[in-house]
Amino acid sequence: MSEHLSTSHGLRLYISRQAANPARYVLEQFCCALAGWLPTVAGIALRAALYRLILRMDGLAAIENGVRLRFASNIQLGRNVYLDQGVYLHACPQGIRIGDNTFVMHGAVLHVYNFRDLPHAFIHIGRDSLIGELNVLRGQGGITVGDRVYTAPLVQMLAVNHVFADPARPIVAQGITAEGIVVEDDAWIGAGAILTDGVRVGRGAVVAAGAVVTQDAPPHTVVGGVPARVLREITPGASPAAHKLVFFSKTHSMT
């Protein structure tokens, strides 16, 4: 009897972490099983029609095969959004919103894992942006990405952190912080960069490849290093070659 109750509890817990309620779980899983595997334009067309039953689309959206959706009722896709193969969207309230003409590339994970009732758990991405291959966005504290933001492969935005101040207690028992991350319009995040909880990347800023951003990146600057610091300001009129030369000379001098 106790084993049955334990199994029943485990099943209810599993479903509660996949969809808003059991009925939504059945509907979302049915739609994904029916249409989620079908490749080519035929699959994209079928999903553009069928997935309107389980998520919000403001217009046409192209969803490739192999895209995983959890809490689909909390996902909103703007016009001409593209979700590449292997993308995973897990959208606990307050959900995931992706703006018009934004691409989310292969293997990216947008995860709003909010089972601690955090007040600002969401991922909002603006218009005309691109989330690169194998990016990981963890939105427990809220992630806001502006318009025309490009991220290279393997970028991580982690809007959550563990408290570890008490050496006498296990870290898992000390709670978390979730302050949120903001990336303003026209920023560019280089390959493998990590944005930690509580930071803001200013408008037009560039984060160098491999940087670990632990404090705000001012607008129109290049930041890089571990931890990241300002390497230069982005000034009007300078040629792309000049920017690249100064950037590489400063990053090399850090090693």
C-alpha positions in Angstrom: 0.0 0.0 0.0 2.7 2.4 1.0 4.6 1.6 -2.2 1.5 2.4 -4.2 1.0 5.7 -2.4 4.7 6.6 -3.0 4.3 5.8 -6.7 1.1 7.8 -7.0 2.8 10.8 -5.2 5.8 10.5 -7.5 3.6 10.5 -10.6 1.6 13.6 -9.4 4.9 15.4 -8.6 6.3 14.6 -12.1 3.2 15.9 -13.9 3.1 19.0 -11.7 6.6 19.9 -12.9 5.6 19.4 -16.6 2.4 21.3 -17.1 -0.1 23.5 -15.3 -2.5 20.7 -14.5 -3.0 17.0 -15.5 -5.5 18.0 -18.3 -2.9 20.4 -19.8 -0.3 17.7 -19.5 -2.3 15.3 -21.5 -3.1 17.9 -24.2 0.4 19.2 -24.5 2.0 15.7 -24.6 -0.6 14.6 -27.2 0.1 17.5 -29.5 3.9 17.1 -29.2 3.7 13.3 -29.7 1.5 13.8 -32.8 3.5 16.6 -34.5 6.8 17.1 -32.6 8.8 14.5 -34.5 7.8 15.3 -38.1 10.7 16.9 -40.1 10.8 19.3 -43.0 8.4 22.1 -44.0 5.5 19.7 -43.6 6.3 19.4 -39.9 6.8 23.1 -39.4 3.4 23.8 -41.0 1.6 21.2 -38.9 3.1 22.5 -35.7 2.3 26.1 -36.7 -1.4 25.1 -36.7 -1.6 22.4 -34.0 0.6 24.1 -31.3 -1.8 27.0 -31.2 -3.8 24.7 -28.9 -1.1 24.6 -26.3 0.8 27.9 -26.5 0.3 31.4 -27.7 1.5 32.5 -31.1 1.0 36.1 -32.2 1.5 35.1 -35.8 3.4 32.5 -37.8 6.2 30.8 -36.0 8.6 28.1 -37.3 9.2 25.3 -34.8 11.5 22.5 -36.0 11.1 18.9 -35.0 12.6 17.8 -31.7 11.7 20.9 -29.8 10.7 20.1 -26.2 8.0 22.2 -24.5 7.0 22.2 -20.8 4.3 24.4 -19.3 3.5 25.3 -22.9 0.5 27.4 -21.7 3.1 29.9 -20.4 4.9 30.3 -23.7 4.3 33.2 -26.0 5.9 33.4 -29.4 5.9 36.5 -31.5 5.6 36.7 -35.3 8.3 34.9 -37.3 10.0 33.3 -34.3 12.2 30.4 -35.1 12.9 27.5 -32.7 15.7 25.2 -34.0 16.0 21.5 -33.4 16.7 20.4 -29.9 15.5 23.6 -28.3 14.0 23.1 -24.8 11.6 25.6 -23.3 10.5 25.0 -19.7 8.1 27.9 -18.8 6.9 27.9 -15.2 4.9 31.0 -14.3 5.6 33.8 -15.2 6.7 32.0 -18.4 8.7 32.6 -21.5 8.0 35.3 -24.0 10.0 35.6 -27.3 9.6 38.6 -29.5 9.0 39.0 -33.2 11.7 37.8 -35.6 13.9 36.2 -32.9 15.8 33.0 -33.5 16.6 30.4 -30.8 19.2 28.1 -32.2 20.0 24.4 -31.9 20.2 22.9 -28.4 19.4 26.1 -26.5 17.8 25.6 -23.1 15.4 28.3 -21.7 14.4 27.1 -18.3 12.2 28.8 -15.8 12.3 26.3 -13.0 10.2 28.0 -10.3 9.1 25.5 -7.7 10.1 27.8 -4.8 7.4 30.4 -5.6 9.9 33.0 -6.5 8.2 36.3 -7.4 10.1 37.2 -10.6 10.8 33.9 -12.5 10.6 34.4 -16.2 12.5 34.8 -19.5 11.6 37.6 -21.8 13.4 38.1 -25.1 12.9 41.0 -27.4 12.6 41.5 -31.1 15.1 40.7 -33.8 17.4 38.8 -31.4 19.3 35.6 -31.7 20.0 33.1 -28.9 23.0 31.0 -30.1 23.6 27.3 -30.2 23.7 25.4 -26.8 22.9 28.5 -24.8 21.6 28.0 -21.3 19.2 30.6 -19.7 18.0 29.9 -16.2 15.3 32.3 -15.3 14.5 31.8 -11.6 15.2 35.5 -10.9 14.0 36.7 -14.2 16.0 37.2 -17.4 15.2 40.2 -19.7 16.9 40.3 -23.1 16.3 43.3 -25.3 15.9 43.9 -29.0 18.7 43.0 -31.5 20.7 41.1 -28.9 23.0 38.4 -30.4 24.5 35.6 -28.3 27.2 33.3 -29.6 27.3 29.5 -28.9 27.6 28.2 -25.3 26.6 31.4 -23.6 25.1 31.0 -20.1 22.8 33.4 -18.3 22.2 32.1 -14.7 19.7 34.2 -12.8 20.0 32.1 -9.6 22.8 31.5 -7.1 23.2 29.3 -4.0 23.7 30.8 -0.5 26.8 29.2 1.1 27.6 31.5 4.0 27.2 28.9 6.8 29.9 26.2 6.7 28.0 24.1 9.3 25.0 23.6 7.0 24.7 21.8 3.6 24.6 24.2 0.7 21.3 22.8 -0.4 19.7 23.8 2.9 20.9 27.4 2.8 18.5 28.6 0.1 19.2 30.6 -3.0 19.3 34.2 -4.3 17.5 35.1 -7.6 18.1 38.8 -8.4 17.7 38.6 -12.2 19.7 39.4 -15.3 19.1 42.2 -17.8 20.7 42.4 -21.3 19.8 45.7 -22.9 19.2 46.4 -26.6 22.0 45.9 -29.2 24.4 43.9 -26.9 26.6 41.1 -28.2 27.6 38.2 -25.9 30.6 36.2 -27.1 31.0 32.5 -27.2 31.2 30.7 -23.8 30.5 33.9 -21.8 28.7 33.5 -18.4 26.4 36.1 -17.0 25.9 35.6 -13.3 22.8 36.5 -11.2 22.2 40.2 -10.6 24.1 41.7 -13.5 23.0 44.1 -16.2 24.7 44.3 -19.6 24.2 47.8 -21.0 22.9 48.9 -24.3 25.4 48.2 -27.1 27.9 46.5 -24.9 30.1 43.6 -26.0 31.0 40.7 -23.7 34.2 38.9 -24.9 34.3 35.2 -25.5 34.9 33.2 -22.3 34.2 36.2 -20.0 32.5 35.7 -16.6 30.4 38.8 -15.9 30.0 39.3 -12.1 29.2 43.0 -12.2 27.4 45.4 -14.6 28.8 46.0 -18.0 28.4 49.7 -18.9 26.7 50.7 -22.2 28.9 50.8 -25.3 31.9 49.1 -23.7 33.8 45.9 -24.3 34.2 43.7 -21.2 36.2 40.6 -20.8 38.2 38.4 -18.5 37.5 36.3 -15.3 36.0 38.1 -13.6 35.1 40.5 -16.5 36.2 44.1 -16.4 36.0 47.0 -18.9 38.6 46.6 -21.6 37.6 49.6 -23.7 34.8 52.0 -24.7 33.2 51.7 -28.1 33.6 55.1 -29.7 31.9 56.5 -32.8 33.9 56.5 -36.0 36.5 53.9 -35.1 37.0 51.2 -37.8 36.1 47.6 -37.0 39.8 46.7 -37.5 40.8 49.2 -34.8 38.3 47.8 -32.4 39.6 44.3 -33.0 43.2 45.3 -32.6 42.7 47.0 -29.3 40.4 44.3 -28.1 42.9 41.5 -28.8 45.9 43.4 -27.4 44.1 44.1 -24.1 42.7 40.5 -23.7 46.1 39.0 -24.4 47.7 41.3 -21.8 45.4 39.8 -19.2 46.9 36.3 -19.4 
